[in-house]
Amino acid sequence: MTKAASVSIGLVFLFATATVSWSQSSPAEDAVREAVRRQAAVQTLRQTLVEARDAELRRDLQTAAKRYEECYKLTQSIGSGYGIEMEQAQAIGGLTSVRMELAHAAYRRGDWREADLQVSRALLVDPKNPAAIAFKQANDKALAENKSYLPSPAVVEQDRKSTRLNSSHRIRS
C-alpha cells in the first residue's frame, strides 16, 4: 500500500513539473512579445503626443502636462534604438514648455511653491535647460525672501482637506 501511494505521488509530481516546463516560453517567444509591446507603445506614444499638442493649443495646460508626462514615460519604457528620437525630443520639449508656462503662471500669482514644483519637474527631464535653471534661481530667491509670510506646508494641506470636505458637504439646490 505504501509503495502504491509513493508511486502515485511520484507520478503526480512528474506530471505537475512536466506541465510547468511545457508552459514556459522560449527566448524567441519572449523577444517577439517584447517587440510587439514596444511597437504598441510607439503607436500609443504618437497618439498621446497628438493629444498633448492639441491640449496645449487649446491652452489646457494641465491636460497637456499630463499627456506629455505619459509620453515621457512611454519613451523611457520603449528605450533607445527604436527610432523614436524625434518623439522623445517632442515629449521632452513639450513637457518642459508646458511645465515652465505653469511655473510662470504660479509665480505671477505669488504661489512660489507651486512654481517650484513645476520648474523642478521640467528640470528633471531637461536638466540643462538654461531658462528653467534661471527661473529656478529666481523662484528660490522669492521663496527665501517671502518665507516668513508663507503658510507652512502643513497648514496648506489642512486648508486643502478642509476645502475638499466643505465642498463635498454643500447642499445642492
C-alpha positions in Angstrom: 0.0 0.0 0.0 2.8 2.4 0.9 4.6 1.6 -2.3 1.5 2.2 -4.4 0.9 5.6 -2.7 4.5 6.7 -3.2 4.4 5.7 -6.9 1.1 7.7 -7.3 2.6 10.7 -5.6 5.7 10.4 -7.8 3.6 10.3 -10.9 1.5 13.3 -9.8 4.8 15.2 -9.1 6.2 14.2 -12.5 3.2 15.3 -14.5 2.9 18.6 -12.5 6.5 19.5 -13.3 6.1 18.5 -16.9 3.1 20.9 -17.4 5.1 23.7 -15.8 8.0 23.1 -18.1 5.7 23.0 -21.2 4.2 26.3 -20.3 7.5 28.2 -20.2 8.1 30.3 -23.2 11.3 30.2 -25.3 13.6 33.2 -25.5 12.4 33.7 -29.1 8.8 34.0 -28.0 9.8 36.4 -25.2 11.6 38.6 -27.8 8.6 38.6 -30.1 6.3 39.6 -27.2 8.7 42.4 -26.2 8.9 43.7 -29.8 5.1 43.7 -30.1 4.9 45.5 -26.7 7.3 48.2 -27.8 5.6 48.6 -31.2 2.3 49.1 -29.4 3.9 51.6 -27.1 5.3 53.5 -30.1 1.8 53.8 -31.5 0.4 54.9 -28.2 3.3 57.4 -27.8 2.5 59.0 -31.2 -1.2 59.2 -30.5 -0.6 60.7 -27.0 1.7 63.3 -28.5 -1.1 64.4 -30.8 -3.4 64.7 -27.8 -0.8 66.6 -25.8 -0.2 69.1 -28.6 -4.0 69.6 -29.1 -4.5 70.3 -25.4 -1.6 72.7 -25.4 -3.1 74.6 -28.4 -6.4 74.8 -26.5 -4.4 76.3 -23.6 -5.5 73.3 -21.4 -2.1 73.2 -19.8 -2.9 70.8 -17.0 -4.1 68.2 -19.5 -1.2 68.9 -21.8 1.2 68.4 -18.9 -0.4 65.0 -18.1 -0.2 63.9 -21.7 3.4 65.0 -22.1 4.2 63.1 -18.8 2.6 60.0 -20.3 4.7 60.5 -23.5 7.9 60.9 -21.5 7.2 57.7 -19.5 6.5 55.8 -22.7 9.8 56.9 -24.2 11.5 55.6 -21.1 9.7 52.3 -21.3 10.5 51.9 -25.1 14.1 52.7 -24.7 16.6 54.0 -27.2 17.4 52.4 -30.6 13.7 52.1 -31.7 13.5 55.1 -34.0 11.7 57.4 -31.5 14.3 60.1 -31.1 12.1 62.7 -32.7 9.1 61.7 -30.5 11.3 61.7 -27.4 12.6 65.2 -28.2 9.0 66.3 -28.7 7.9 64.8 -25.4 10.8 66.4 -23.5 10.3 69.8 -25.3 6.5 69.8 -24.8 6.8 68.7 -21.1 9.4 71.4 -20.4 7.5 74.1 -22.2 4.2 73.4 -20.5 5.7 73.0 -17.1 7.5 76.3 -17.5 4.3 78.0 -18.5 2.6 76.6 -15.4 5.6 77.7 -13.3 5.4 81.3 -14.6 1.7 81.4 -14.0 2.2 80.2 -10.4 5.0 82.7 -9.9 2.8 85.6 -11.1 0.1 84.8 -8.6 2.7 84.5 -5.8 2.5 80.7 -5.5 6.2 80.1 -5.4 5.9 76.6 -4.0 3.7 75.6 -7.0 6.2 77.3 -9.3 9.0 75.3 -7.7 7.2 72.0 -8.2 6.6 72.9 -11.9 10.1 74.1 -12.7 11.7 71.1 -10.7 9.7 68.7 -12.9 10.9 70.5 -16.0 14.5 70.3 -14.8 14.2 66.5 -14.1 13.5 65.8 -17.8 15.7 68.6 -19.1 18.4 69.4 -16.5 20.5 71.6 -18.8 17.6 73.9 -19.8 19.1 77.4 -19.2 15.7 79.2 -18.9 14.5 76.6 -16.4 17.7 77.0 -14.4 17.4 80.8 -14.3 13.8 80.6 -13.4 14.5 78.2 -10.6 17.1 80.5 -9.1 14.7 83.5 -9.2 11.9 81.4 -7.7 14.2 80.1 -5.0 15.1 83.7 -4.2 11.5 84.7 -4.0 10.7 81.7 -1.7 13.6 82.7 0.6 12.6 86.4 0.7 8.9 85.6 1.5 9.4 82.5 3.7 8.1 84.3 6.8 4.9 85.3 5.0 4.1 81.8 3.6 1.9 79.3 5.4 3.7 76.1 6.4 3.1 73.1 4.1 1.0 71.5 6.9 -1.3 74.5 7.0 -1.7 74.4 3.3 -2.5 70.7 3.3 -5.0 71.2 6.2 -6.7 74.0 4.2 -6.9 71.7 1.1 -8.5 69.0 3.2 -10.9 71.4 4.7 -11.9 72.8 1.3 -12.5 69.3 -0.1 -14.6 68.4 3.0 -16.6 71.6 2.7 -17.3 71.2 -1.0 -18.4 67.6 -0.6 -20.9 68.6 2.1 -22.5 71.5 0.3 -26.3 71.4 0.0 -27.2 71.3 -3.7 -30.3 73.3 -4.7 
